[in-house]
């Protein structure tokens, strides 16, 4: 659950604040993120390493840190394994059952991994919900708590950070004329 939450936190930060023109990470993260919202299946064709190398690096750092602090346990290994594969699980949520094979489809059927239907909620409407992409468990709780929107209000009030408009969301404007 911690790996799912942290992957959701990163996903939320990318969606809320990273754009093509964002310094340093714009070209690397912002552009890819917007492409993913325009063409959600585009990243499915990328190999595991191409979509997971950064998560693997972060997971290696976590394992090394835990080892150095003499806290390395099976819990840390499990966290690192799930975290390193969060993008792969995300890809499976964008693929049809016949593309995922029996085992992954079985894990999704029993809701041990995020399902296509659950993840589709992130890609609908304003695309500002359901950021956790490993399981189906955390998103309903976080949405009920209004966690992400509350976190955005906090960031705006304390740090002056405003959520950037997602260029893939069509905004409808209504004109009202005062009588």
C-alpha positions as CSV (number, residue, x, y, z in Angstrom):
1,X,0.0,0.0,0.0
2,X,2.9,2.4,0.7
3,X,4.3,1.7,-2.8
4,X,0.9,2.3,-4.3
5,X,0.5,5.6,-2.3
6,X,3.9,6.9,-3.2
7,X,3.5,6.0,-6.9
8,X,0.2,7.9,-6.7
9,X,1.9,10.9,-5.1
10,X,4.4,11.0,-7.9
11,X,1.7,10.6,-10.5
12,X,-0.3,13.4,-8.9
13,X,2.7,15.7,-8.8
14,X,3.4,15.1,-12.5
15,X,-0.3,15.7,-13.5
16,X,-0.7,18.7,-11.2
17,X,2.6,20.6,-11.8
18,X,4.7,19.2,-14.6
19,X,4.3,20.6,-18.1
20,X,6.5,20.8,-21.2
21,X,7.9,24.1,-20.1
22,X,8.7,23.1,-16.5
23,X,12.4,23.6,-15.9
24,X,14.6,20.5,-15.8
25,X,11.8,17.9,-15.8
26,X,9.5,19.4,-18.5
27,X,11.0,17.6,-21.5
28,X,11.5,14.3,-19.6
29,X,8.3,14.1,-17.5
30,X,5.9,16.9,-18.5
31,X,5.9,16.1,-22.2
32,X,5.5,12.3,-21.6
33,X,2.7,12.9,-19.1
34,X,0.7,15.0,-21.5
35,X,1.3,12.5,-24.3
36,X,-0.1,9.9,-22.0
37,X,-3.3,11.9,-21.4
38,X,-3.7,12.5,-25.2
39,X,-2.9,8.9,-26.2
40,X,-3.2,6.7,-23.0
41,X,-1.9,3.6,-24.7
42,X,1.1,5.2,-26.3
43,X,3.5,4.1,-23.5
44,X,2.2,0.5,-23.6
45,X,4.6,-0.2,-26.5
46,X,7.6,1.0,-24.6
47,X,9.8,-1.8,-23.0
48,X,10.0,-2.4,-19.3
49,X,13.4,-0.8,-18.9
50,X,12.3,2.3,-20.9
51,X,9.4,3.0,-18.6
52,X,10.9,1.7,-15.3
53,X,14.5,2.7,-15.1
54,X,13.9,5.7,-12.9
55,X,11.8,3.6,-10.5
56,X,14.4,0.9,-10.5
57,X,17.0,3.5,-9.6
58,X,14.9,4.9,-6.8
59,X,14.2,1.4,-5.5
60,X,17.9,0.5,-5.5
61,X,18.6,3.7,-3.5
62,X,15.9,2.6,-0.9
63,X,17.3,-0.9,-0.6
64,X,20.9,0.5,-0.3
65,X,19.7,3.0,2.3
66,X,17.9,0.3,4.3
67,X,21.0,-1.9,4.1
68,X,23.3,0.9,5.3
69,X,21.0,1.7,8.2
70,X,20.7,-2.1,9.0
71,X,16.9,-2.0,8.3
72,X,16.9,-4.2,5.3
73,X,14.0,-6.7,5.6
74,X,11.6,-8.5,3.3
75,X,9.2,-5.5,3.7
76,X,11.8,-3.2,2.1
77,X,12.5,-5.7,-0.7
78,X,8.7,-6.1,-1.3
79,X,8.3,-2.3,-1.3
80,X,11.2,-1.9,-3.7
81,X,9.9,-4.7,-6.0
82,X,6.4,-3.2,-6.2
83,X,7.7,0.4,-6.6
84,X,10.1,-0.6,-9.4
85,X,7.2,-2.1,-11.3
86,X,4.5,0.5,-10.7
87,X,4.7,1.7,-14.3
88,X,4.4,-1.9,-15.6
89,X,1.3,-2.4,-13.5
90,X,0.0,0.9,-14.9
91,X,0.6,-0.4,-18.4
92,X,-1.4,-3.5,-17.6
93,X,-4.3,-1.3,-16.6
94,X,-4.2,0.1,-20.2
95,X,-4.1,-3.2,-21.9
96,X,-6.9,-5.7,-22.7
97,X,-7.0,-9.1,-20.9
98,X,-5.7,-11.0,-24.0
99,X,-2.7,-8.7,-24.1
100,X,-1.9,-9.3,-20.4
101,X,-2.1,-13.0,-20.4
102,X,-3.9,-15.3,-17.9
103,X,-1.8,-14.6,-14.7
104,X,-2.0,-10.8,-14.9
105,X,-5.7,-11.0,-15.9
106,X,-6.3,-13.3,-12.9
107,X,-4.6,-10.8,-10.6
108,X,-6.7,-8.0,-12.0
109,X,-9.9,-10.1,-11.8
110,X,-9.4,-10.6,-8.1
111,X,-8.4,-6.9,-7.7
112,X,-4.9,-7.6,-6.5
113,X,-3.7,-5.4,-9.3
114,X,-5.4,-2.4,-10.7
115,X,-8.1,-3.1,-13.3
116,X,-8.7,-1.3,-16.6
117,X,-12.1,-0.1,-15.4
118,X,-10.8,1.4,-12.2
119,X,-7.9,3.1,-13.9
120,X,-10.2,4.5,-16.6
121,X,-11.6,6.8,-14.0
122,X,-8.3,8.7,-14.0
123,X,-8.5,9.3,-17.7
124,X,-12.0,10.7,-17.7
125,X,-13.5,14.1,-16.8
126,X,-10.9,16.5,-15.5
127,X,-8.2,13.8,-15.1
128,X,-7.6,14.9,-11.5
129,X,-8.4,11.7,-9.5
130,X,-7.4,8.1,-9.1
131,X,-3.6,8.6,-9.2
132,X,-2.6,5.4,-7.4
133,X,-2.0,2.9,-10.2
134,X,-1.0,-0.3,-8.5
135,X,-4.2,-1.4,-6.8
136,X,-7.9,-0.5,-6.6
137,X,-7.8,-0.1,-2.9
138,X,-6.4,3.4,-2.1
139,X,-8.1,5.5,-4.7
140,X,-11.6,5.3,-3.3
141,X,-10.4,6.2,0.1
142,X,-8.3,9.1,-1.1
143,X,-11.1,10.4,-3.3
144,X,-13.6,10.2,-0.4
145,X,-11.2,12.2,1.8
146,X,-10.7,14.7,-1.1
147,X,-7.0,14.1,-0.4
148,X,-5.5,15.3,-3.7
149,X,-7.6,18.5,-4.0
150,X,-6.9,19.2,-0.4
151,X,-3.2,18.8,-0.9
152,X,-3.4,21.2,-3.9
153,X,-5.2,23.8,-1.8
154,X,-2.5,23.4,0.9
155,X,0.3,23.7,-1.7
156,X,-1.3,26.8,-3.1
157,X,-1.9,28.4,0.3
158,X,1.5,27.6,1.8
159,X,3.8,27.5,-1.2
160,X,1.9,29.5,-3.8
161,X,1.9,26.5,-6.1
162,X,-1.1,26.4,-8.4
163,X,-2.2,23.3,-10.3
164,X,-1.5,23.8,-13.9
165,X,-4.3,23.3,-16.4
166,X,-4.1,20.0,-18.2
167,X,-4.1,20.9,-21.9
168,X,-5.9,17.6,-22.7
169,X,-9.0,18.5,-20.7
170,X,-11.5,20.4,-22.7
171,X,-12.8,23.4,-20.7
172,X,-16.3,24.5,-21.4
173,X,-16.9,28.2,-21.0
174,X,-20.4,29.6,-20.6
175,X,-21.1,33.2,-21.2
176,X,-23.6,34.9,-19.0
177,X,-25.0,38.3,-19.7
178,X,-26.1,40.5,-16.8
179,X,-29.6,41.7,-17.2
